[in-house]
Amino acid sequence: MTEPVSLDQHDVPPERGVFANRTLNLRTVPVVGYDMDYTLIHYHEAEWEGAVFEHARDALIERGLPVADLVFDPDEFTVGLVFDLERGNVLKATRFGYVVRARHGRELLTFDQMRDDYRGTIVELSSDRFVFMNTLFELSRASLFSQLVAEYDQRPLRGIRSYADVYRVVDEALSVAHLGGQLKAAIVADKERFVVPDPDMVPTLQEQRLAGKKLALITNSDWAYTREMMPWCFDRFMPEGDTWRSLFDLVIVSANKPRFFTGRDPIYRVVDEDESLLLPHYGPLEPGHVYFGGNARLVEETFDLEGGQALYVGDHLFGDVHVTKDELRWRTALIARELEREVSDAVAFADDQASLESLMVEKTAVDRRQAQLRLARRTQRGAAVQEALQKATAEATALDERIAPLARAAGELGNPTWGPLMRAGNDKSLFARQVERYADVYTSRVSNFRPETPYAYLRAARGSLPHD
């Protein structure tokens, strides 16, 4: 039996909320699919990405690149940024693609530099020039890329003739780090260092099953890694004699997402779980077995799903959410752990935010009065008009001095360099635009669904418009 959970939503801190872009009735969802890494299993970002950075740096050293002194700072970047392969910059953009912050190498660009570089540029994610940072796995990539750009600016580097080449060699080094086996072996050998256990995860999934939902684990990780990590993270919270396997009707490893959702790859059954031996499988998938590869259509056939019924939960904005929504019209939930810090910061800043908004209302009125007086000065030319304009200008200056520190603090919520994940200045960020377009709901961790219950009706907030 699971422990009783309070249904009083006032007991749920704001940073643990589930936020809906589109209304989602969980009662009508018969199947829930889950990603594993950074979704069901959360990692210490600094440790995981630091280890990735070190392995990738070693691969770059083997290529003869002068990167031995490069270091990883986990707070240097955040998700939702964009690589500009033409100029070698890391960018933050608004939902409309306008650049509001940029970094080249180790230095932030000034406002004048950004204006000169991006005056006529719109960040289009469909362009080969720009690459989006979809997930926390990108933190080590951004760190390596920016530091290697700085090295390339100082002197020629072997095999690199452009900033796009810098990105390519970093990508190849990261592939070695992720696929070479040494990184995952290090994580398996020291799980305590890398993993953040969540005791609420097991009861969350148990209650979903109790409500009649079928659960599927669909991960790109291989079986050797999955069979080590899932027991360590889950079995300690399971009833005595039970294991994590009883939580899932279906386990699919090496899924090769996003192709899993778009292709028709064959599926194999893992017939010797100790040796990971595979046999081709045909027909419906059978509960209790582990499968390798395959495609989402097999999941739909196995559970007799019609389009739009399944919910898939993952942390990768493109590979888990975008493609699933676009190709299958499944319901989607994005896990963005970094939301917790951002929402907590926003709650703590609430009083200052109210003061900032009040001051901006005053500033708007003063700006309008200034504009009217400037026009009146052209037509009336009286001393009274000039005096009134000077007074309004003084008021505006005084307001600017009060607004500036508050605006600066608001722009540093979540991350002191890049600011809030979901905002770019006064606008939504490009990341927020992708989230609202492809994720039906988003939250910081899977266990946040527990107080909502599997019967929740998650309603989208009324959209705000400038004239509201």
Order of alpha helices (4+ residues) and beta strands (2+ residues): beta-beta-beta-beta-alpha-beta-beta-beta-beta-alpha-beta-alpha-alpha-alpha-alpha-beta-alpha-beta-alpha-beta-alpha-beta-beta-beta-alpha-beta-beta-alpha-alpha-alpha-beta-beta-alpha-beta-alpha-beta
